[in-house]
Every structure is written in C-alpha cells, then in structure tokens.
Amino acid sequence: MSADRPTSSYLNFLPAIFRQDDFLGYFLLAFEASLSQTGQVMAGIDHYFRPYNENPDLQTPQEFIPWLAGWVALTLRDDWDEKTKRQFIQEIVPLYRLRGTKAGLHKMLELYVGKNVPLAIYDNEKDFGFEPPAHFFQVEITLRDRDPLLLQRKQLITLSIVEQEKPAHTFYALRILIPTMRLMSEELIQKEQGEPLILGWNTLLGTQNISTITQGG
C-alpha cells in the first residue's frame, strides 16, 4: 500500500485481502466523503419534521415549512408570521378532531392571538344573560396593538379563522375590544383586580370598540 496516497477508512470494513489494494483504498475516498455528509444530514433528520422548538437549531428550516404544512393538509396564510405558521403546523392534527366545536374554535383562535390575549366565545343564555337566537354565537377578543394597520390585519385573519372553523349552519358576531383610557384610583384597581391601562403600552387615545357581525349559513 503506497504511503504517499491517502486511503479510505472504509478499507477497515473489508476482508483483509482487499486492504492490500492501493487503488481500492483511494477509490473508496469518494464514497466516504459523500456518505459521511449524508450521515450528518441523517443524524439530524428528525429536526426537519419538527415544526417548532424553542431552540431554533432543533426545528425545521424556514424553507421546509410549506412542505411540512402539506403533510398535515394545512393551508398557510401569507400574512402569518413564521412563528404562527410553525405553531399551527405543530398543533393542527389534534385540532382536526375538534373541528366544528366551541373548544376547537377557541384553540384555533388562541393559537393565532396567543394564550395571554383575553378571548371568549358566548353561545348560550348563561353567557349572554338572555336567550340568543338559534345557532348564534359571539367571539370576543381584546387586542392591545397600537398600529391601526396591524389591528385591521388581525381582525381580518380572526374573521377568516372563525369562518373556516364554525359549523356551516351557524352565524356569529365578532367583537374586537380595544382598551381605551380609564382613570382609576389605586384602590379601585386593587378592588377590581384589573390591569392598569398605560398610554402607549396597552391603550390608545381616540380609539373605539369595533364590532363586526358576519352571517354564515
């Protein structure tokens, strides 16, 4: 075996008679280089099937997101940010069992707006305080975004989610609440156990509650 020509370590896996062949040792270098790179990809291939992880190195690359969405029959909206797309892919399969239910709609909306956003769905006399029309429900969400364009975009996306997830025979009202300024004493805040509204952080001047009713059937 020539000392000045590199040889493949794959020779160690062959019978002794083949290890004496200089050409074979050199020839196998091409396969070793190719298969070693493939091995590195295979070692982390599970990451390509993981849509979301707190560690970005352990989740699928951004360019694979549409491919993963196709695996779970999910149509991604172009106006969703990357994190929202990843979370929907992560959660959508169990939610298919809840499609058309109050719990399923609540979870779908929660995925989009976040768990910390006040969200409620009213569909009975106890919720409303009166007997609502048959097959009617109301979705109420509180948004604190300061950008009017962002508020409008969130409202439109919320509408599309409700339209997609609600039973076909129902109709609904979507109520978007936007906190406005309210003067309260510290005593009243503690009594109501509410969150103080701070200008520029979670409240705006000159905004109004938005209420949109969309019928479906």
Secondary structure as UniProt FT lines:
FT   HELIX           9..13
FT   HELIX           16..20
FT   HELIX           22..43
FT   HELIX           45..49
FT   HELIX           56..58
FT   HELIX           62..64
FT   HELIX           65..71
FT   TURN            72..73
FT   TURN            78..79
FT   HELIX           82..96
FT   TURN            97..100
FT   HELIX           102..113
FT   TURN            115..116
FT   STRAND          119..122
FT   HELIX           125..128
FT   TURN            134..135
FT   STRAND          136..142
FT   HELIX           148..165
FT   TURN            168..169
FT   STRAND          171..177
FT   HELIX           186..192
FT   TURN            200..202
FT   STRAND          203..204
FT   STRAND          210..214
//
